[in-house]
């Protein structure tokens, strides 16, 4: 029986309004940066994959994002970093993905508890509020505040605890096979990965209804430890 839905943020609920390389190139140009959007975009992706000691989004995430901006643009100018950091805290830097608002309304009307669970720094609640999404969910949980990141099972257990449900009573929706799907399965939740079990948000209420009525998704590989510590 599904009583709650957990939702990833970036790539699931929301997406950047324009490619990151384009944004960084525009912001960096006044600082003498000549790298183009495509090169910056490639370097941004490489920086995001680079090894990092501990959670990337710890607290306000400034240490990690200072590294990413410098690696992507080739400039460590503090003013450039501040401009990029402030830009992506704004709602205007993001767009709500198609079907999200209607799906959240339908889930709430059906009595589901809702939470956002994201590997994001502590700017997330303000960003979601600016996009009108905070009022549509019961909790916003970010790794910056938790001090741990998905796929750590405790991120899912803590969020379920805040909603007052057991992991087996929750469905997690995301877009990342490792952080979202593998992490949620290991924690004992049901999983719907965009592009796999779910083609888009229009189908989410129907999928949840199916699970609520007792038909199970294929959750092979669930961890044995399914209750929050």
N, C-alpha and C positions, 0 to 999 in steps of 0.2 A: 504494500500500500504506500503510494507516494504522498507525502505530506508537505514536501518542500522542494524548491528548485534553486540550485546554486548556479550562478552565471559568471563566466569569465568576462573581462572588460574588453581590452583591445583585441580586435580581430573577431570578436563575438558580438558584444553589444554595440561597440563603436569602432570606427576606423578613422585614420587621419584624414583631414579634409583635402590634403594634397600630399604628394610623395615627400618623404622626409628630406630627400636630397634637394628638392626644389626649395623647400622652406629654409634649410640650412644655408643654401647658396645665396638666397636673397638676404637673409639676416647677416651673413658673413661678408658680403660684398663691401659694405662701408668700412670694414676692418682690413681691407686690402687682400682678402682671400680671392684667388683666381680659379680655384678648382670649380669645375662645372657640376651640375646636379647629378649626372650619372656617376661620376667618380666619387662624389661625396656620398651618394647612396650606397655604392659598393663598400666604401670604407666604413660607413655607418653599420652595415650588416656585419662586417668583420669584427668591428668593435663590440657589437652586441654578443658575438659568439666567443669573444676572448675570455680566457680564464680570469676569475675574479675571486678574491678571498672572502668567502661567506656570501650571504644574500646580497644581490646587486641593489635591490631596492630597500636598503636599510634606512629607517627614518625618512628624512626628506629626500634621500637619494642623491644629494648633491655631489658626493665624492664620485659615484659611478657616472653620473651624467656629465660631470666636468671632464672625465676621461673620454667619454664617447664623443662629445663635441670637439675636443682637441684632436682626437684620432680622425674623425670624419673630415674636419675642415682644415686641419694642419695649423690651426691657431689656438694658442692657449690664453688668448686675451680674456681677462676676467669679465670685461664688459660684453663680449660676444657670448660667453657662457650665460651670463645673466639674462641677456635678451632671448636666447633660445629656451632657457629654463622657464622664463615667464610666459613665453609664447605658448608652450604646450600645457600650461596650467589653465589656459583659457578655453571656454567652451567652443569658441570660434575655430580653434585648431582641429576640432574633431567633428564628426558627423555621426548621428545615430543610424545604425544599419537598418535597411528596409524590413518592415514587419515587426520590429522590436516593440514599439509602443503598444500596438494592438495585442501582441502576444502576452505582454506583461499584464495588460488590463484583463485579458481573458483568464489568465492564471489566477490573478487576485480574485476575480469574480467567482472562480471555482473553489475558493477557500485555501489556496496554496500559500505557504509562506515563501518569501523570496529574499535572496541575498546575492550580492555581487561579491565574488571571491577572486582577487586578482593579484598577480605579481606586479605591484605598482607602489610607488612611494606615497607619502602622506598627502600629496596633492590630489589624490583620486577623489575623495568625497566632494571637494569643491568643484572639481571638473564635472563630475556627474550631476551635481546640483545645477551648474550652469546649463547643462544639457537637458534639464528637466527629468532626469532619471532617478534621482535620489528619492523623490516622493513616491515613486512607483515600486520601491522595494522596501523590505523591512530592515535590512542591514547592509552596510558597505564595509567589507573586510579587505584590507590591503596588507601585503607582506611587509611594507614599511613599518606598519604599526605592530605586526606580530613578531617581527624579527626572524621569521622563517619564510621560505617560499615553496610554492608548489614545485615539484610533486610531493613534497613532504606530507605524509599522511595527517600530521597534526593540524595542518592548515584546514583540511576538510573537517576534521573532528571538532575543532574549535568553532568553526562556522555553524556546523550542525547543532552544537551545544547552545550557541547564541539564539538559534531559532527554536530550540526546544524539541528537536527531533533526533532520532537515531540515524546513523549513516545509512542503514538499509531502507530508511523511509525517505531518502533524498535522491534526487537526480541532479547530476552536474552537467552543465552544457558548456562546451568550450570548443577551441579550434586547434589545440596543440596535442598531438598524440602522446607526448611524454608528460608534460606538466599537467594537462587536463585529463586525458583519458587514462593513462597508466596510473597517475597519482590518485585519481578518484576511485578507480577500481581497487587499488591496493588498500584504500581506506574503507572499502566496503560499500561505496555508493553505486547507484546505477549511473550510466554514462551515455550521453548523446553527443557525438562529435559532429560538428558542422562539416558537411561534405562526406559523411559516412552514414551514421544513423539518421542524420537530419540534413535535408537539403536547404532549408531556410527556416526562418522564424514562423512563417505561416503554418508550418506543420507541427510546431511545438505543443500547442494546446492539445491536439489530437493524440500525440505521442504520450503526453502525460496522462491523458484520460485512459489510454490503453494500459499503462502501467498501474494506474489507480484501480482498475477493474480486475487486476490480478494477472495479466499476461506479462511475462517477464522478457526483458531484453536478454540477449546472449551476453552474460557477464563472466564468461570463463576467465579464470585467472584472478578472481577476487581474493584478496588477502584473508587470512583466517581471523585476524584481529579486527573486528568490525565495530566495536563500541568505543566511544571516546574514553580516554584514560581518566 
